[in-house]
């Protein structure tokens, strides 16, 4: 395994490749480019990982979709680095992305982007600034306007410039009048961490020399921590005691408290409780349908079966769906239940929540952080059932 095929996250179309001299596309539609795996990454690289690769004069993110012992070209560039050691896509998802690209005549990159959590992508951003002590003679009107903006505003984003000034920026950069530098935009989606305070030694407070007001605040902090007997978020202590970060740092230096940081999962269902409900007795029609479906779900090698339930609203179709989900979970597997977004009401969520404890809900009203954390919980196997609209289709359930 000396080489990796990487699909880069940039619009390429499906024309014959010609842009890169040190990378090659194995197929016009896949546009997967071959990169060599440097020795220090050989034991870390894995299928489905997000990686940074050089791409012409740029540095782009891409997904590893295959490995090979040989390269179709003589010269290849090295993969720069791995974004996250945990793969973002499984082999099954990569195969599904290929099928989507072939069936719907799209690019493999577009299909892969459907399966990645929104907000994890990072893109290089070009900043421009004036070079010091450089002659600025013989400038065009647009070049003069750009220099005036840089003089007023300092360093600016190239992408934020009006379209008519971007060509002027390129010309000035070639002359050395302005300087370009590339930075990485932080991902919009990332884990949420909160700072907390833990009581280390209440007795150490007596040895501290504090002013009266500060001593009162510090005593209140210790009282709250002793009563909670667990770490307390800093924001809660600020609100309850009117203390400051300076107070907490003094207490930490004296060994009274310990300042910590912990990750907090963002879950749209957090704090909600659902009353457990026993499954209702099936009607004769439900019983006939369920017996046939249950036989197809039995854990034995058999062809995949597809069923279409016919029934008017209120006829009991959802109960059959829930029994099928329960059977799948009992076998140690996971499942996705797709519903129209308009049907994803609080009543629907309560109904499923009463039957399934390790459940996640995916819909368009989730915040970016909630969507990202739900995706990670699914990938980590912390969810048995995903209920959601069509955006839940690609939830990364490892035992689906």
N, C-alpha and C positions, 0 to 999 in steps of 0.2 A: 504494500500500500504506500506508493511514493507520491501519488498525485490525487487531487480532489477535483471533482467537477462542481462548480459553484454557479448558481443563478444569481446574478447581481440585481440589486434593487434600483433599477433605472430604466426609463422607457427606451426600448431598443427596436420595437417593431418586429417584423418577422422577415425582413429582407435579408439578402445574402450578407454575412458579416464582412466588414472591411475596416472597422475602426481601429482594432487593436493588432499590433504587430507581434506581441508576445503572448497572446491568448487566442484560443480558437473556439468557435461554437460548433458542437457536434451535430446539431440539427438547426435548421433555420427557425423552427418554432420554439424549441426549448431554449436556445441561446444560452447553453451552459458552457462556461469557460473553464479551461484546465489550468490549475495552479499546482505548483509543487508544494509539498508539505515540509517545512523546515524541521530539522532534527529536534529542536526544543519543543515542537508541538506534536511530534509523532505519536506520543503516548496519550495525548489529550484530545485530539481531533476525533469527532464522531459524526455520524450521519444525522442530518437535521439541525446541526448547530448554526447559529448566526455568527458570521465571521467578517472581519475587515480584510479587504483585498485592494491592491493597487489596480487601477483601471485607467490606462492611459496616463494623463496628468492628474487624475483624480484619485481619491480614496473612497471606496464605496462599501456598503454592507451587502452581504449576500448569504445565501443558504447553501450548505453542502448537501448535494443530492446524490452523490455517488463517489466511489473511489476506483482507482485503477493502478496497475503496476507499471503501465507505460503511458507515454504522452503522444498525442497525434502530431505534435510540433516539437521542433528541436529545442527551442528556448521557451522557458516558462518563468513566470514570476512567482515568488513565494507568497503564501498567505501571510498577512501581517500579524493578526492576532485573533483570538477567539473572544467574542463579545460576552458569552455566558457559557460556562461549562455544561449546563443542562441543555439538551437538544430542545429546540422549539417545535420540531416536526418529527413524527415517527415515520417509519418506512411506509406504513399504510397511508398516511397523509400525503406523502410524496407521490405514491402511486395514484392516489385519488386526484392530486393536482395535475398529474400528467393526463389522466383521463378527461378531466375538465377542459384542459387546454386543447386536447385533440377533438373532443366532441363539440365544443362551442367555438372552435377556431380562434382561440385567444393565445396569449403568450403564457409560458409556464410561470413567469414571474407574477403576472396578474392573478393566476390561480393560487399561487403560494401566498400572496398577500391576503387572500380571503381567510387564511387559516392562522395568520399571526395576530397576536393581540394588538389592538389599536394603541398607538403611542409608544411602542418600543423602538421604532425606527429612529435612527440618528442620521442626519445628513450634514455634510460639510457646508459651512457657511463662509463666504469670502468677505473679508473686511478690507476697506481701503483707507489710506491716510496719505497726507502729503509728505513727500521726502524732504528732508532739510537741505538747505543750501544747494538747490538745483535750479538752473536757469529756467525761467518760465516765459521765454520769448516765443514769438510766432505761434500763438495759440488761436484756435478757431473759436467761434462764438460759444459753441457747446462746451469746449474744453475750459474756457474762461468761466462759464457758469458753474461747471463742476468744481473747479478750484475755489470759487467763491463759497460754495456750499461747504466744502471741506474746511475752509478757513473759519467759517462760522461755527460749524457743528463738531469739528474734530473727526475722529474715525467714524466711518459709516459702513453700513451693510451694502454690498454691491447689489444684492437683490432688491433693496428698497429704493434704488434709484429709478427715476422715470426711464422708460425704455430708450428714449432718445439720447440719454446721457451715458448709457452703458457702453456704447461703441467708443465714446470719448474716453471713458475710463481705460479701455483696452489700449487705446493709442497712447495715452499718457503713461501707462504702466510700461509700455515698450520703450518709451523715452526716459524712463526712470524718474518722472516727475511725481508720480504717486507710487505707493508701495502696497502690494497685496499680501494678505496673510490669511490662512485658512484655519478656522476653528471648528470644533464639533459642537453642534447644538445638543444640549442634554436631552435625553428621552423624555417625552411628556408623561409617560407612565412609568412609575417606579414604586418600589415598596414604601409604605408609610411607616415612619419611625416616630415614636414619641419619647420624650425624656421623662424619667420618673425618679423618685427619691425613695430610698430605703433606709430605715432606722438601723444604724450600726451599733451605737452605744449611747444610751441616754445618760449614763453616768458621766460621760466626758463633757457634758454641757456645763456641769458645775465648775469645772476648771477654767472655763472661758471668761475673759474680761470683756464685757460688752456694755455699751451705753444702755440706759434704761429702756428706751423705745425698741432698740434692737434686741435686747434681752427678752422683752415681752413677745416679740415676733418669733424669736427662736424657740421660746418655751411653747408657744402655740403650735409650731411645726412639730416639735417632739411629741406633744400631746396627741396630735392627729395621727402621726405615724404609729405611736404606741397603740392607739385605739383601733386602727385599721389592721395592724399586724401583717401588713403586706405593702409592697411598693405602691406609691401614690403618684399620679401624674403631676408634673410640676405646675401645669396650668391650674389644676384643682387647688394646690397649695397657695398659689398666687391669689386666687379668688377667696380662699377661706381665711388667710392670715394677713393678706396685704404685704407679704414678704417680697424680697427682691432676689435676683440671681446672686447678688453679692452676699446676701445673708446665707444662702444655701452653700456657696463656695467656702465661706468661713466655717460653717458647720462641717463641711466635708474635710477641710484641712485639719480640723480638730478631732476628726474621727467620730463625730456624732452621727453623721449620715453618709450615705454613698449615693452619688449621682449615677444613674444608669440610663440606658436607652434600649427600648424594645420595639419589635415590629408589631404593628396592629393590622389585623385583617379588616378590610372594608367589605362588608357584607350587607346587602340590602335587606336581608332577613334577620339581621342581628337584633337581639332583644325581643323578637316576636316568639310567642309560645303558641303551640297548637294542641288542642285537646285530642287525645287519641280516640279514634272512632273505629269500632269493629266493622269489617266489611258486611254489607247487607246481604240478605239471602237473595240468590239469583232467581229471576223468573225462568219459565220453561224455555223461552227463546234465548235468553242470555246463557242458560246452561248448555244448550246445544252449541252455541257459538264458542263458548269458553272451552268446552271439551275438545273441540277440533283444534283450537289454537294451542291449548295446553299440550296436546299430543305433539304438535310441531315444535314446541319449545323444549321438549324433553332432551336432556343432555346426552345425546348420542349422535354419531355422524349421520347427517341426513341433508338432502338438498334444501336450500333456503326456500322458505314458503312465504308467500305474500297473501294477506287477507284484506278484504274490503268489507267493513261493517256498514250495513245499511239500516238506517232507522231514523225516525223523526226526532226532533229536539225533545229531550226528556225520556227517551226510550231506554237509556241505560248503557250507551256505548262507552262512556267514560269509565264506568265501573270495570268493563272488560279490559280497557287500556291499563287501568291501575293494577288489575290482577296479573296482567302480562308483565308489568314492571316488577311487581313483587316476586314473581317466579324467576325472573332474570337475576334479581338481586340475591335471591336465595341460592342461586348457583354460583355466587361470587363474582358476577359480572356487573356491568353498568349499562345505563340506557339513557337515551335522549327522547323526550316527549315534545314534539313540535305542535304548537297551537297558534292560531292567528293572533296577532298582537291585540286585536280588539277583544279577544276572548280571555286574555291574560289579566283577569280582574282579581281584586283581593279575595273574592269568594272562591275562585279557582285555586289560588295559591293556598288558601286555608284548607281546601279539600285535599290537595295533595300533601300539604304539610302535616295533616292529621294521620297520614299513612306512611310517610317516608321522612326519616329523621335527617339523613345526610343528603340534603337536597339543595340545589342551586337554581336560581332563576335568572334568565338572561333576556333582556329586552332593551329597547332603544332609550328608555328613560334612566338607565343606570348611568352613574357618573363614570368618568374615565378610570378613576381609581377602583371603583367597584367592579367594573368590567375586567380590569387587569387582574385584580386579586381573585375574582371568580375563575378566570382562565387558569391562573396558577394553581388554585385549589383543585381544579379538574385534572390538570397535568400531574399533580402530586398524589392523585388517588384518594383525595379527601371527600369526594362527592360520589354518590351512587346514582342519583337521578338528576338530569338537567331538564328543567321545564322552561321552554322559551319559544320565541318566534323564530323565523328562519335564520336569524343571526346566530342561533344556538347550534346550528347544524354541524359546525366544525369544532365543537368543544373537544379538547384533547383528552378524551377519556381513555386511559390505557387498557381497560378491560371491556371495551365496548363490544 
